[in-house]
Amino acid sequence: MSLNVRGLRGNKRHTVYRWLKEHKFHICLLQETYCTKGFAPRMKKGWDGDIMHSFSASPHSKGVSILFSKGLPYKLISKHTDSDGRIILVNIEFNGVQYSICN
């Protein structure tokens, strides 16, 4: 699943997380999260799985994240981000197969 969320502050974050859980998406790519390093701990609240970020320096633009559902048995091989909060690339292994996920 891929979503442009145009920011995840306030109740919107919980609404998006609830929707993702209801639809049982295991991996979700989020764009325009507006997530800064300082906001990352709050963004984690409400999501039971793992979250990986490419942070934005601005709370009003950029930022991409990849969410993994709770209990998804993947192994992180590597993670690469840019310094501008626009790109995140993860290489994972899942069920013995390697995948590259770029957001």
C-alpha positions in Angstrom: 0.0 0.0 0.0 1.2 3.5 -0.8 -0.4 6.7 0.5 0.3 10.4 0.3 -0.9 11.4 3.8 0.0 15.2 3.7 1.1 15.1 7.3 0.3 12.8 10.2 -0.1 15.2 13.1 -3.1 14.9 15.5 -6.0 12.5 15.0 -5.2 12.0 11.4 -2.3 9.6 12.3 -4.6 7.4 14.4 -7.3 7.4 11.6 -4.7 6.3 9.0 -3.2 3.6 11.3 -6.7 2.2 12.1 -7.6 2.1 8.4 -4.3 0.3 7.6 -4.9 -2.3 10.4 -8.5 -2.9 9.4 -7.4 -3.6 5.8 -4.6 -5.8 7.0 -1.8 -4.2 5.0 1.5 -5.7 6.0 3.8 -3.0 4.4 2.7 0.6 3.8 4.7 3.3 2.1 3.8 6.8 3.3 4.7 10.0 1.5 4.6 13.6 2.8 4.6 12.5 6.4 6.2 15.8 7.6 8.0 13.7 10.1 11.1 15.3 11.7 13.5 13.5 14.0 11.8 15.2 17.0 8.3 14.0 15.9 9.3 10.4 15.2 8.5 9.2 18.8 5.0 10.6 18.6 4.5 9.1 15.1 5.3 5.7 16.6 2.3 5.9 19.0 -0.6 3.9 17.7 1.5 1.8 15.4 2.4 -1.6 16.8 4.9 -2.6 14.1 8.1 -1.1 12.9 8.5 2.2 11.2 11.5 3.4 9.2 11.8 7.1 8.2 13.6 9.4 5.9 13.2 12.6 7.9 12.3 16.1 6.7 13.9 19.1 8.2 10.5 20.9 7.9 7.3 20.0 9.8 5.3 21.2 6.8 6.7 19.2 3.9 8.6 16.1 2.8 9.3 13.0 4.8 8.7 9.4 3.8 8.2 6.3 5.9 7.7 2.6 5.6 5.5 0.9 8.1 5.7 -2.9 8.7 2.8 -4.6 10.5 3.3 -6.1 13.9 4.7 -9.6 13.8 5.7 -9.5 10.1 8.7 -11.9 10.1 11.1 -9.9 8.0 14.9 -9.4 8.4 16.3 -6.0 7.6 19.4 -6.3 5.4 20.1 -2.6 4.8 18.5 0.8 4.9 19.4 3.9 2.9 17.9 7.4 3.2 18.7 10.8 1.6 19.4 13.9 3.7 16.3 15.7 2.3 13.5 13.4 3.6 12.4 12.3 0.1 13.8 8.8 -0.3 14.1 5.7 1.8 15.3 2.3 0.4 15.2 -0.8 2.5 16.4 -4.3 1.5 14.7 -7.0 3.5 14.4 -10.7 3.5 11.0 -12.2 3.9 10.2 -16.0 3.7 13.7 -16.6 2.3 13.3 -14.1 -0.6 15.1 -10.7 -0.7 13.1 -7.6 -1.6 14.1 -4.0 -2.2 11.4 -1.5 -1.2 11.9 2.2 -2.2 9.7 5.0 -1.2 
